[in-house]
């Protein structure tokens, strides 16, 4: 039993984004609410080893970013690792990457929306989260260029707020060195588990790759934008981590529900706390905006090939965006945001995204020298790092994420049996 083949090439998205736009979209996804919330659960696991865990997460993220950038330059199509996996490893691995990305990042979207609700109106955080998703889905619907300009504004606000908080904390005269040094005996499992949680805040550079079909001159733009966005985010993350540990210490940081706000208060800058809370909301909005962009483009690519319903394979004739995919993603995220827990969403998201990048690194291994492959150590270290960090996550995250990945594999097998999957590989 086979389905009717595609008639004619699918509509293509408009190439409107330059290097600056791509960097800002990546920063908007990375410098999001994660930096305001993820240090507490990571400190609860790693304690004084938080900075070591941050370094481990950064190394894995660098390998992933390098592999993704080289692949995106070779395959500049919407869909990110879904496209790379299909082209380099085969249909199943591409599908598994795309499914893991959509599942994990749907949880990320819900976490970002809930962060907005927690800071704006804690008593009605789920309602605020749902309304936020609806508003940003409408923004994305009218065009990616407008979304890029809004993200640029949000990133600027968040960076200023975080730098102000870091300056206040480090300028308060607190003794920092004894709180920054890792303990003599450091659990490898605890560091890996904390690194897996911290990876939640690093994964935003994937937005650049998933927008490959909307970037001008992708062979040059994407390899430049990905490491630049990652490097800027890492510098900011390290500065925030040092400031939080210096003022709060690992134990107090682990118990904090709003670490940056608590650190500013502990440093005596009470007047800065409302600005920090505003920055957290802006960060969550920027991350959610970029996340919806990336997830919807992956849904579009998977629908083109029959891994998701064909009706999602549509580009708006006026706005040049995948409007049906965006509406579908927005609807699912709104439902999850109405029911989910923030910390559970972070662990689930990390598992799915680490699986996604494991496929990316395996795909990068197959690149030839003529195709611009990275040094062989990069995809090997990235693949091993992704698998280790995913396995080290809290058991509930591993079980939930593993079940989701297994469901994706079963769906692929069923659709393959029914003949609804395109068997050719993209170029």
C-alpha positions in Angstrom: 0.0 0.0 0.0 1.6 3.3 -1.1 0.5 6.9 -0.8 0.3 9.3 -3.7 3.6 11.0 -4.5 4.3 14.7 -4.1 3.2 16.6 -7.1 5.8 19.2 -7.9 8.4 20.7 -5.6 7.2 22.2 -2.3 7.1 25.9 -1.9 10.3 27.4 -0.5 10.7 29.9 2.3 12.0 33.4 1.7 15.7 33.9 2.4 15.6 37.2 4.5 18.0 36.6 7.4 21.6 37.8 7.5 24.4 36.9 10.0 23.3 39.4 12.5 19.7 38.2 12.5 20.8 34.6 12.8 23.1 35.3 15.8 20.3 37.2 17.5 17.8 34.4 17.0 20.3 32.0 18.4 21.0 34.2 21.4 17.3 34.8 21.9 16.9 31.0 22.3 20.0 30.5 24.5 19.9 33.7 26.7 16.3 32.9 27.7 14.6 32.0 30.9 17.0 29.1 31.3 19.7 31.4 32.6 17.3 32.6 35.3 16.1 29.2 36.5 18.5 26.4 35.6 21.3 27.2 38.0 19.3 26.2 41.0 18.5 22.6 40.1 22.1 22.2 38.7 23.6 23.5 42.0 21.3 21.1 43.9 23.0 18.2 42.1 26.6 19.4 41.7 26.9 21.8 44.6 30.3 23.6 44.4 31.0 21.6 41.2 28.6 23.8 39.3 31.3 25.6 37.3 32.8 22.3 36.3 29.4 21.1 35.1 29.0 24.3 33.2 32.4 23.7 31.5 31.4 20.2 30.6 28.0 21.4 29.1 29.9 24.1 27.1 32.3 21.5 25.6 29.5 19.3 24.5 27.6 22.3 23.2 30.7 23.4 21.2 31.0 20.0 19.5 27.3 20.0 18.7 27.4 23.6 17.4 30.4 22.9 15.2 28.9 19.7 13.8 25.6 21.4 13.2 27.1 24.5 11.5 29.1 22.3 9.0 26.0 20.2 8.2 23.8 23.3 7.9 26.2 24.8 5.4 26.1 21.6 3.3 22.3 21.1 3.7 20.7 24.6 3.9 17.1 23.5 4.3 14.5 23.9 7.0 14.6 21.1 9.5 18.1 21.1 11.0 19.3 17.6 12.1 16.1 16.0 10.8 17.4 16.9 7.3 21.0 16.0 8.1 20.1 12.7 9.6 18.0 11.7 6.6 20.7 12.8 4.1 23.7 11.3 5.9 22.4 8.3 7.9 19.1 7.3 6.5 15.4 8.0 6.9 15.0 6.4 10.3 17.7 8.5 12.0 16.4 11.7 10.4 12.9 11.0 11.7 14.2 10.1 15.2 16.1 13.4 15.3 13.2 15.4 14.2 10.8 13.7 16.5 13.2 14.1 19.5 13.6 17.8 18.6 9.9 18.5 18.3 9.1 16.6 21.6 11.9 18.1 23.6 11.5 21.6 22.3 7.7 21.5 22.8 8.5 20.9 26.5 11.0 23.8 26.3 8.3 26.1 24.9 6.0 25.2 27.7 8.8 25.8 30.3 9.5 29.3 28.8 5.8 30.2 28.8 5.5 29.0 32.4 8.5 31.1 33.4 6.6 34.2 32.0 3.6 33.3 34.1 5.7 32.7 37.3 7.3 36.1 37.1 4.3 38.1 35.9 1.4 36.6 37.9 2.4 33.5 39.9 -1.1 32.8 41.1 -2.3 32.4 37.4 0.9 31.3 35.8 -0.7 28.6 33.7 -3.3 31.1 32.3 -0.6 33.7 31.5 1.5 30.9 29.9 -1.3 29.9 27.5 -2.0 33.6 26.6 1.7 34.2 26.0 1.9 31.2 23.6 -1.1 32.5 21.7 0.3 36.0 21.3 3.8 34.8 20.1 2.3 32.3 17.7 0.4 35.2 16.1 3.7 37.2 15.9 5.5 34.4 14.2 2.5 33.9 11.8 3.0 37.3 10.3 6.7 36.8 9.3 10.1 35.7 10.5 11.7 39.0 9.8 9.4 40.8 12.3 10.1 38.0 14.8 13.9 38.5 14.3 13.6 42.3 15.1 11.5 41.6 18.2 14.1 39.0 19.3 16.9 41.6 18.8 15.2 44.0 21.2 14.5 41.3 23.8 18.1 40.0 23.7 19.4 43.6 24.2 17.2 44.1 27.3 18.1 40.7 28.8 21.9 41.1 28.3 21.8 44.6 29.9 19.8 43.3 32.9 22.1 40.3 33.5 25.3 42.4 33.1 23.9 44.8 35.7 23.1 42.0 38.1 26.6 40.5 37.6 28.2 43.9 38.2 26.2 44.5 41.4 27.0 41.0 42.8 30.7 41.0 42.0 31.1 44.6 43.2 29.5 43.9 46.6 32.8 42.8 48.2 31.7 39.2 48.8 34.5 36.6 49.4 34.1 34.5 46.2 37.1 32.3 45.9 36.1 29.8 48.6 32.7 29.4 47.0 34.0 29.0 43.4 36.6 26.3 43.9 35.3 22.8 43.3 35.6 20.2 46.1 38.6 17.9 46.3 36.2 14.9 45.8 33.8 15.6 43.0 31.2 13.0 41.8 31.5 12.4 38.1 27.8 11.4 38.0 26.7 14.5 39.8 28.7 16.7 37.4 27.3 14.9 34.4 23.8 15.2 35.7 24.2 18.9 36.4 25.8 19.4 32.9 22.8 17.6 31.4 20.4 20.1 33.1 22.6 23.1 32.2 22.5 21.9 28.6 18.9 23.0 28.6 20.1 26.6 28.5 22.7 26.0 25.7 20.6 24.4 23.1 19.3 27.5 21.4 21.9 27.6 18.6 19.8 24.9 16.9 17.4 27.7 15.9 20.0 29.0 13.5 20.4 25.6 11.7 16.6 25.0 11.6 16.2 28.3 9.8 18.7 27.3 7.1 16.1 27.8 4.3 15.5 31.4 5.4 19.2 32.5 5.8 21.0 34.4 3.0 24.2 32.7 1.8 23.9 29.8 4.3 27.2 28.3 3.4 28.9 31.4 4.9 26.3 32.7 7.3 25.5 29.6 9.4 29.2 28.6 10.2 29.8 32.1 11.4 26.6 32.7 13.3 26.5 29.4 15.3 29.9 29.6 17.1 29.5 33.4 17.6 26.1 33.0 19.2 27.4 30.1 21.4 30.5 32.0 22.5 28.6 35.1 23.5 26.1 33.0 25.4 28.9 31.1 27.2 30.6 34.2 28.4 27.4 35.5 29.8 26.5 32.2 31.5 29.9 31.9 33.1 29.7 35.5 34.5 26.2 34.8 35.9 27.3 31.5 37.5 30.3 33.2 39.2 28.2 36.0 40.5 25.5 33.7 41.9 28.0 31.4 43.6 29.9 34.3 45.0 26.9 35.9 46.6 24.6 33.0 47.5 27.0 30.0 47.7 26.1 26.6 46.3 23.7 25.6 49.1 21.6 28.8 49.1 21.6 28.8 45.3 20.3 25.3 45.2 17.3 26.3 47.3 16.5 29.5 45.4 13.4 29.7 43.2 14.6 33.0 41.6 18.4 32.9 41.8 19.3 36.1 40.0 16.7 38.1 41.9 17.8 36.6 45.2 21.5 37.3 44.5 20.7 40.9 43.7 18.7 41.2 46.9 21.5 39.6 48.9 24.0 42.0 47.4 21.9 44.9 48.8 20.6 46.2 45.4 16.9 46.0 46.2 16.0 48.6 43.6 17.4 46.3 40.9 15.2 43.3 41.7 12.1 44.5 39.8 14.3 45.1 36.7 15.7 41.5 37.1 12.2 40.1 37.2 11.3 42.1 34.1 14.4 40.8 32.4 13.4 37.2 33.3 10.1 37.8 31.6 11.7 39.3 28.5 14.2 36.5 28.4 11.4 33.9 28.5 9.5 35.7 25.7 12.6 35.9 23.5 13.4 32.2 24.0 9.8 31.2 23.4 9.6 33.3 20.2 12.7 31.6 18.8 11.7 28.1 19.9 8.3 28.3 18.2 10.2 29.4 15.0 12.6 26.4 15.2 10.0 23.7 16.1 7.6 24.9 13.4 10.3 24.7 10.7 11.2 21.1 11.7 7.5 20.2 11.6 7.3 21.7 8.1 10.3 19.6 7.0 8.9 16.4 8.5 5.5 17.0 6.9 7.1 17.4 3.5 8.4 13.9 3.8 5.4 12.2 5.2 6.7 11.8 8.8 3.9 14.1 10.0 0.5 14.9 8.4 0.8 16.3 4.9 -1.5 19.1 5.7 1.3 20.8 7.7 3.3 21.1 4.5 2.2 24.6 3.5 3.8 28.1 3.2 1.6 31.1 3.5 1.4 32.9 0.1 1.7 36.4 1.7 3.9 36.0 4.8 6.1 33.2 3.5 6.0 31.2 6.7 4.8 27.7 7.5 1.6 28.9 8.9 -0.2 25.6 9.5 2.9 24.1 11.2 3.1 27.2 13.4 -0.5 27.0 14.4 -0.2 23.3 15.2 2.9 23.9 17.3 1.3 26.8 19.1 -1.8 24.7 19.9 0.2 21.8 21.4 2.5 24.1 23.4 -0.6 26.0 24.8 -2.1 22.7 26.0 1.2 21.6 27.6 1.8 25.0 29.2 -1.6 24.7 30.8 -0.7 21.4 32.5 3.1 21.1 32.8 5.6 21.6 35.7 8.7 23.8 34.9 11.4 21.6 36.4 10.0 18.4 34.9 9.8 20.1 31.5 13.5 21.1 31.7 14.7 17.5 32.3 12.4 16.1 29.5 13.5 18.7 27.1 17.2 18.1 27.8 16.8 14.4 27.1 15.1 15.0 23.7 17.6 17.6 22.6 20.6 15.5 23.6 19.3 12.7 21.4 18.8 15.2 18.6 22.4 16.3 18.8 23.7 12.8 19.1 22.3 12.2 15.6 23.8 15.5 14.4 27.3 14.5 15.5 26.9 11.0 13.9 25.8 12.8 10.7 28.8 15.1 10.8 31.2 12.1 11.0 30.1 11.2 7.5 31.1 14.5 5.9 34.1 14.4 3.6 36.9 16.9 3.5 35.5 18.4 0.4 32.2 19.0 2.2 33.9 20.9 5.0 33.9 18.2 7.7 35.1 19.3 11.2 38.1 17.6 12.9 37.2 14.0 13.6 37.5 14.4 17.3 34.6 17.0 17.3 31.7 14.7 16.3 33.1 11.8 18.3 33.3 13.9 21.5 29.9 15.4 20.8 28.2 12.0 20.2 29.8 10.5 23.4 29.0 13.6 25.4 25.3 13.7 24.3 24.8 10.1 25.2 26.5 10.3 28.5 24.7 13.5 29.6 21.3 12.1 28.5 21.9 8.9 30.5 23.0 10.8 33.6 19.8 12.9 33.8 17.4 12.3 36.6 15.6 8.9 36.3 12.2 10.5 35.6 13.6 12.5 32.7 15.4 9.4 31.3 12.2 7.3 31.5 9.9 10.0 30.1 12.3 11.0 27.3 13.1 7.4 26.5 9.4 6.7 26.2 8.9 9.6 23.8 11.8 8.6 21.6 10.5 5.0 21.5 7.1 6.3 20.5 8.7 8.2 17.7 10.5 5.0 16.5 7.2 3.1 16.5 5.5 5.9 14.6 8.2 5.7 11.9 7.8 1.9 11.6 4.0 2.2 11.3 4.2 5.0 8.7 6.9 3.1 6.8 4.7 0.0 6.7 1.8 2.0 5.4 4.0 3.6 2.7 3.5 7.2 3.9 7.2 8.1 4.1 9.3 9.4 1.3 12.3 7.1 0.8 14.5 9.4 -1.1 17.2 11.4 0.7 17.4 15.2 0.5 20.4 16.7 -1.2 
